[in-house]
Amino acid sequence: MTFKKNILLLFIVLFSIFSFVILPINAIELDENTRTVQLNDSGKTTILETSQVRRGKRLFNNACAQCHNGGITKTNPNVGLDIESLGLATPARDNVISLIDYMKDPKSYDGAVSISELHPSIRSAEIYPKMRNLTDDDLFAIAGHILIQPKLNGEKWGGGKIYY
């Protein structure tokens, strides 16, 4: 009788692992609409590969989340990484190409002043080591991650401390 109970218990444990661990991993796969982001300021779009989405999240968490966790900007809470705030910057930063440009050589929100010595960037990689080894493909993945977050998290992304 104990043997049957052990087998039943093992079955329940394996079923639970499958149901609560394995299935949700597959459920994380995002559809094409969610992975579609604006590529440039002329309105052209691109569909991120699922590998780019995963890599973008990992790289963002490593290089950016210390100051931009949840899409906020800790040094200036008035400017978040939400699409509206990005779009109001000069030049607009609401697409992949312009975000890559910003990560290479950041400018103030009004576009008038270089802030590369204050904000991690490729230009200032000697003082921000996390930026040293990032390739253009890495920057593309990070930009894609930033742009899909409003689709996944709604107003929480860039919403500030009322959410985080």
Backbone as JSON, one array per atom type, in Angstrom:
{
  "sequence": "MTFKKNILLLFIVLFSIFSFVILPINAIELDENTRTVQLNDSGKTTILETSQVRRGKRLFNNACAQCHNGGITKTNPNVGLDIESLGLATPARDNVISLIDYMKDPKSYDGAVSISELHPSIRSAEIYPKMRNLTDDDLFAIAGHILIQPKLNGEKWGGGKIYY",
  "N": [[0.81, -1.19, 0.0], [1.95, 1.28, 0.72], [3.78, 1.67, -1.32], [2.09, 2.21, -3.52], [1.0, 4.63, -2.66], [3.29, 6.21, -2.64], [3.92, 6.26, -5.38], [1.64, 7.54, -6.35], [1.92, 10.0, -5.06], [4.35, 10.86, -6.23], [3.47, 11.1, -8.88], [1.64, 13.23, -8.58], [3.37, 15.3, -7.78], [5.06, 15.49, -10.06], [3.15, 16.16, -11.99], [2.33, 18.64, -10.99], [4.7, 20.14, -11.2], [4.99, 20.15, -13.99], [2.61, 21.49, -14.72], [2.78, 24.01, -13.42], [5.32, 24.99, -13.87], [6.61, 24.17, -16.35], [4.58, 24.57, -18.39], [3.87, 27.41, -18.08], [6.29, 28.59, -18.96], [6.28, 28.15, -21.73], [4.03, 29.63, -22.28], [4.92, 32.19, -22.16], [5.83, 32.98, -24.6], [5.51, 35.48, -26.97], [3.06, 37.0, -29.09], [3.11, 38.02, -32.59], [2.06, 40.61, -32.91], [2.5, 41.79, -30.41], [5.26, 41.73, -30.41], [5.9, 43.52, -32.37], [7.36, 46.52, -33.15], [8.0, 50.07, -33.48], [10.32, 50.91, -35.92], [11.69, 53.14, -37.04], [11.65, 56.78, -37.39], [10.0, 57.28, -39.52], [7.87, 55.65, -39.41], [8.08, 52.98, -40.1], [7.91, 49.55, -39.2], [9.13, 46.79, -37.19], [9.42, 43.31, -36.52], [10.25, 41.81, -33.61], [12.35, 39.04, -32.96], [11.75, 36.17, -30.88], [14.04, 35.44, -29.5], [15.46, 37.84, -29.5], [13.82, 39.36, -27.87], [14.08, 38.03, -25.39], [16.86, 38.32, -25.01], [17.08, 41.11, -25.01], [15.68, 41.77, -22.68], [17.32, 40.57, -20.73], [19.75, 41.96, -21.14], [18.93, 44.62, -20.71], [18.17, 44.45, -18.01], [20.67, 43.99, -16.91], [22.3, 46.19, -17.75], [20.77, 48.55, -17.61], [18.62, 48.61, -15.78], [19.25, 49.38, -13.18], [18.93, 52.11, -12.93], [16.61, 52.46, -14.39], [14.52, 50.76, -13.65], [11.45, 49.21, -14.14], [10.81, 51.06, -16.05], [11.08, 53.64, -15.21], [12.86, 56.74, -14.53], [15.29, 57.1, -12.4], [16.92, 59.29, -11.77], [15.54, 61.43, -12.78], [12.45, 61.66, -12.21], [10.37, 62.74, -13.7], [10.65, 62.04, -16.31], [10.08, 59.24, -18.04], [10.4, 55.89, -19.42], [8.22, 55.37, -20.93], [6.09, 55.26, -23.84], [4.89, 57.74, -24.47], [6.49, 59.69, -23.09], [8.97, 59.14, -24.3], [8.35, 59.83, -26.92], [7.97, 62.57, -26.75], [10.46, 63.63, -26.4], [13.28, 65.44, -27.76], [15.42, 64.75, -30.29], [12.51, 62.7, -31.03], [12.29, 59.68, -29.17], [10.98, 57.3, -29.56], [11.29, 54.99, -31.04], [13.15, 52.19, -32.43], [15.61, 52.8, -33.8], [16.17, 55.46, -32.99], [16.4, 55.11, -30.22], [18.65, 53.46, -30.13], [20.53, 55.27, -31.13], [20.47, 57.08, -29.01], [21.48, 55.45, -26.93], [24.03, 55.16, -27.82], [25.07, 57.8, -27.91], [24.01, 59.8, -25.74], [21.69, 62.52, -25.37], [20.42, 65.51, -23.8], [16.96, 65.85, -22.71], [15.77, 67.79, -24.3], [17.41, 67.67, -26.43], [19.59, 69.34, -26.73], [22.07, 69.2, -25.38], [24.93, 67.18, -24.91], [24.93, 64.34, -22.84], [26.63, 62.33, -22.25], [28.65, 61.87, -20.4], [27.27, 61.68, -18.08], [25.26, 59.81, -18.37], [25.11, 56.34, -18.87], [26.62, 55.05, -21.8], [27.6, 54.06, -25.14], [29.48, 55.82, -26.1], [30.64, 56.73, -23.74], [31.83, 54.49, -22.66], [34.22, 53.9, -21.37], [33.97, 54.89, -18.81], [31.66, 53.71, -17.97], [31.48, 50.62, -17.51], [29.62, 48.53, -18.07], [28.64, 49.05, -20.54], [30.61, 48.55, -22.35], [30.94, 46.15, -23.91], [28.7, 45.95, -25.48], [27.02, 45.3, -28.46], [25.81, 46.5, -31.69], [23.63, 44.85, -32.28], [22.95, 44.06, -29.7], [22.14, 46.53, -28.62], [19.93, 46.99, -30.25], [18.27, 44.92, -29.37], [17.87, 45.72, -26.68], [16.57, 48.19, -27.09], [14.26, 47.22, -28.34], [13.18, 45.76, -26.22], [12.54, 47.85, -24.42], [10.55, 49.14, -25.91], [8.49, 47.23, -26.15], [7.54, 46.91, -23.62], [5.41, 48.71, -22.68], [3.24, 47.45, -23.9], [3.12, 45.08, -22.55], [3.03, 45.74, -19.83], [1.4, 47.93, -19.57], [0.25, 51.02, -18.23], [1.87, 50.87, -16.03], [4.53, 50.63, -16.82], [7.0, 52.86, -16.77], [5.46, 54.38, -15.14], [6.17, 55.29, -12.63], [6.74, 55.81, -9.05], [4.3, 55.2, -7.91], [3.64, 52.72, -8.7], [5.87, 51.18, -8.19]],
  "CA": [[0.0, 0.0, 0.0], [2.85, 2.42, 0.78], [4.35, 1.82, -2.66], [1.08, 2.87, -4.35], [0.91, 6.01, -2.19], [4.49, 6.89, -3.11], [3.76, 6.44, -6.82], [0.62, 8.56, -6.51], [2.55, 11.25, -4.63], [5.29, 11.21, -7.28], [2.68, 11.55, -10.02], [1.1, 14.56, -8.24], [4.49, 16.24, -7.81], [5.46, 15.69, -11.45], [2.07, 16.89, -12.66], [2.38, 20.02, -10.5], [5.86, 20.78, -11.83], [4.66, 20.36, -15.38], [1.54, 22.47, -14.83], [3.11, 25.33, -12.9], [6.65, 25.43, -14.28], [6.86, 23.94, -17.78], [3.58, 25.23, -19.23], [4.01, 28.86, -18.12], [7.45, 28.99, -19.76], [5.83, 28.21, -23.11], [3.01, 30.66, -22.39], [5.59, 33.47, -22.23], [6.04, 33.33, -26.0], [4.67, 36.61, -27.32], [2.58, 36.98, -30.47], [3.77, 38.98, -33.48], [1.57, 41.97, -32.64], [3.2, 42.28, -29.23], [6.69, 41.88, -30.74], [6.04, 44.52, -33.42], [7.7, 47.84, -32.61], [8.37, 51.05, -34.49], [11.74, 50.84, -36.24], [12.29, 54.46, -37.26], [10.71, 57.89, -37.26], [9.09, 57.35, -40.67], [6.74, 54.78, -39.14], [8.34, 51.59, -40.45], [7.93, 48.69, -38.02], [9.88, 45.55, -37.26], [8.95, 42.29, -35.59], [11.37, 41.24, -32.86], [12.39, 37.6, -32.75], [11.63, 35.87, -29.45], [15.38, 35.45, -28.92], [15.79, 39.24, -29.27], [13.04, 39.79, -26.71], [14.73, 37.48, -24.2], [18.18, 38.94, -24.86], [16.85, 42.5, -24.65], [15.31, 41.82, -21.26], [18.52, 40.24, -19.94], [20.71, 43.06, -21.26], [18.35, 45.78, -20.03], [18.28, 44.23, -16.57], [22.08, 44.08, -16.54], [22.93, 47.48, -18.03], [19.91, 49.74, -17.51], [17.58, 48.55, -14.75], [19.65, 50.02, -11.93], [18.32, 53.45, -12.94], [15.36, 52.47, -15.15], [13.66, 49.63, -13.29], [10.04, 49.5, -14.35], [10.64, 52.11, -17.03], [11.22, 54.97, -14.62], [14.21, 57.3, -14.55], [15.51, 57.46, -10.99], [17.55, 60.61, -11.64], [14.55, 62.43, -13.17], [11.16, 60.95, -12.23], [9.43, 63.35, -14.65], [10.9, 61.47, -17.64], [10.13, 57.79, -17.99], [10.63, 55.18, -20.68], [6.94, 55.08, -21.57], [6.07, 55.73, -25.23], [4.58, 59.18, -24.51], [7.68, 60.45, -22.71], [9.98, 58.96, -25.34], [7.91, 60.55, -28.11], [8.05, 64.02, -26.53], [11.86, 64.06, -26.39], [13.78, 66.02, -29.01], [14.43, 64.17, -31.18], [11.68, 61.65, -30.44], [13.01, 58.43, -28.87], [9.94, 56.28, -29.49], [11.52, 53.93, -32.04], [14.38, 51.43, -32.21], [16.79, 53.51, -34.31], [16.49, 56.63, -32.15], [16.89, 54.62, -28.93], [20.04, 53.03, -30.34], [21.3, 56.51, -31.22], [20.58, 57.61, -27.64], [22.37, 54.6, -26.14], [25.39, 55.4, -28.29], [25.49, 59.16, -27.58], [22.8, 60.41, -25.16], [21.51, 63.96, -25.32], [19.38, 65.94, -22.86], [15.59, 65.62, -23.19], [15.49, 68.75, -25.36], [18.34, 67.4, -27.51], [20.56, 70.43, -26.88], [23.35, 69.0, -24.71], [25.38, 65.8, -24.73], [25.01, 63.93, -21.44], [27.33, 61.04, -22.27], [29.45, 61.69, -19.19], [26.34, 61.46, -16.97], [24.4, 58.68, -18.67], [25.84, 55.25, -19.53], [26.48, 55.02, -23.25], [28.75, 53.51, -25.86], [30.47, 56.91, -26.16], [31.33, 56.85, -22.45], [32.04, 53.13, -22.17], [35.39, 53.81, -20.5], [33.55, 55.14, -17.42], [30.5, 52.85, -17.7], [31.95, 49.33, -18.03], [28.55, 47.66, -18.56], [28.37, 49.4, -21.93], [31.8, 48.28, -23.17], [30.86, 45.02, -24.83], [27.41, 45.9, -26.17], [27.08, 45.44, -29.92], [24.6, 47.1, -32.27], [22.55, 43.88, -32.09], [22.56, 44.15, -28.3], [21.4, 47.78, -28.46], [18.65, 46.76, -30.92], [17.47, 44.09, -28.46], [17.5, 46.55, -25.53], [15.55, 49.13, -27.56], [13.04, 46.44, -28.52], [12.66, 45.47, -24.88], [11.93, 49.08, -23.91], [9.35, 49.48, -26.67], [7.37, 46.29, -25.96], [7.08, 46.92, -22.23], [4.07, 49.27, -22.49], [2.25, 46.46, -24.33], [3.07, 44.02, -21.55], [2.79, 46.25, -18.48], [0.48, 49.07, -19.6], [0.7, 52.28, -17.63], [2.88, 50.63, -15.0], [5.84, 50.87, -17.41], [7.28, 54.29, -16.75], [4.46, 55.03, -14.31], [6.75, 55.89, -11.44], [6.74, 55.13, -7.76], [2.98, 54.73, -7.48], [3.58, 51.3, -9.05], [7.06, 50.45, -7.76]],
  "C": [[0.86, 1.26, 0.0], [3.45, 2.69, -0.59], [3.38, 2.56, -3.57], [0.94, 4.34, -3.94], [2.11, 6.82, -2.68], [4.41, 7.18, -4.61], [2.74, 7.55, -7.08], [1.19, 9.94, -6.14], [3.54, 11.75, -5.68], [4.55, 11.76, -8.5], [2.14, 12.97, -9.77], [2.19, 15.61, -8.31], [4.91, 16.52, -9.25], [4.41, 16.47, -12.23], [2.09, 18.36, -12.25], [3.55, 20.77, -11.13], [5.56, 21.1, -13.28], [3.65, 21.49, -15.53], [1.96, 23.88, -14.45], [4.48, 25.84, -13.3], [6.83, 25.32, -15.79], [5.86, 24.7, -18.65], [3.7, 26.75, -19.23], [5.21, 29.35, -18.93], [7.05, 29.11, -21.22], [4.81, 29.31, -23.31], [3.64, 32.05, -22.52], [5.84, 33.91, -23.67], [5.03, 34.41, -26.41], [4.26, 36.54, -28.79], [3.27, 38.08, -31.29], [3.33, 40.41, -33.22], [2.3, 42.58, -31.45], [4.66, 42.56, -29.54], [6.94, 42.89, -31.85], [6.26, 45.89, -32.78], [8.07, 48.77, -33.76], [9.87, 51.03, -34.68], [12.38, 52.21, -36.34], [11.23, 55.54, -37.2], [9.79, 58.05, -38.46], [7.91, 56.39, -40.51], [6.94, 53.32, -39.52], [8.42, 50.77, -39.16], [8.81, 47.47, -38.26], [9.3, 44.58, -36.24], [10.17, 41.67, -34.92], [11.24, 39.72, -32.81], [12.28, 37.33, -31.25], [13.0, 35.85, -28.77], [15.84, 36.89, -28.64], [15.07, 39.78, -28.04], [13.7, 39.31, -25.42], [16.08, 38.16, -23.94], [18.04, 40.4, -24.44], [16.51, 42.66, -23.18], [16.54, 41.58, -20.39], [19.51, 41.4, -19.96], [20.21, 44.32, -20.57], [18.5, 45.62, -18.52], [19.72, 44.37, -16.09], [22.62, 45.5, -16.65], [22.09, 48.7, -17.7], [19.01, 49.78, -16.27], [17.97, 49.2, -13.43], [19.03, 51.42, -11.83], [16.94, 53.48, -13.59], [14.46, 51.29, -14.84], [12.2, 50.02, -13.44], [9.78, 50.64, -15.31], [10.69, 53.52, -16.46], [12.63, 55.49, -14.87], [14.46, 57.82, -13.14], [16.09, 58.86, -10.83], [16.62, 61.74, -12.07], [13.19, 61.75, -13.3], [10.12, 61.53, -13.19], [9.56, 62.76, -16.05], [11.04, 59.97, -17.51], [10.44, 57.2, -19.35], [9.32, 54.75, -21.33], [6.93, 55.74, -22.95], [5.79, 57.23, -25.3], [5.8, 60.02, -24.17], [8.77, 60.35, -23.76], [9.63, 59.77, -26.58], [8.01, 62.07, -27.97], [9.48, 64.54, -26.45], [12.22, 64.67, -27.74], [15.2, 65.52, -29.25], [13.65, 63.07, -30.46], [12.49, 60.36, -30.28], [12.06, 57.25, -28.8], [10.06, 55.2, -30.57], [12.91, 53.33, -31.83], [15.62, 52.23, -32.61], [17.15, 54.69, -33.41], [16.93, 56.22, -30.75], [18.33, 54.12, -29.03], [20.95, 54.25, -30.4], [21.51, 57.1, -29.83], [21.56, 56.78, -26.81], [23.82, 54.75, -26.58], [25.91, 56.77, -27.85], [24.29, 59.93, -27.03], [22.86, 61.94, -25.14], [20.43, 64.27, -24.28], [18.01, 65.78, -23.52], [15.22, 66.57, -24.32], [16.47, 68.62, -26.53], [19.47, 68.4, -27.64], [21.96, 70.1, -26.37], [23.68, 67.51, -24.63], [25.47, 65.49, -23.24], [25.75, 62.6, -21.31], [28.21, 60.81, -21.05], [28.58, 61.43, -17.96], [25.5, 60.21, -17.13], [25.21, 57.58, -19.35], [25.56, 55.23, -21.03], [27.71, 54.36, -23.86], [29.85, 54.57, -25.92], [31.28, 57.02, -24.86], [31.61, 55.49, -21.82], [33.25, 52.99, -21.25], [35.02, 54.11, -19.04], [32.3, 54.35, -17.02], [30.78, 51.46, -18.27], [30.84, 48.41, -18.57], [28.23, 47.91, -20.03], [29.47, 48.95, -22.88], [31.6, 47.23, -24.25], [29.54, 44.93, -25.59], [27.59, 46.18, -27.66], [25.83, 46.17, -30.4], [23.4, 46.15, -32.14], [22.04, 43.89, -30.65], [21.71, 45.41, -28.07], [20.02, 47.67, -29.11], [17.73, 45.96, -30.0], [17.01, 44.89, -27.24], [16.4, 47.54, -25.94], [14.22, 48.41, -27.77], [12.38, 46.12, -27.19], [11.93, 46.69, -24.32], [10.59, 49.34, -24.6], [8.21, 48.47, -26.53], [6.82, 46.32, -24.54], [5.73, 47.59, -22.02], [2.96, 48.31, -22.93], [2.06, 45.38, -23.28], [2.63, 44.53, -20.18], [1.86, 47.46, -18.43], [1.09, 50.3, -18.95], [1.7, 52.1, -16.5], [4.29, 50.91, -15.53], [6.06, 52.37, -17.51], [6.34, 55.08, -15.85], [4.95, 55.61, -13.01], [6.49, 55.13, -10.16], [5.35, 54.75, -7.26], [2.81, 53.24, -7.79], [4.75, 50.52, -8.47], [7.58, 50.98, -6.45]]
}
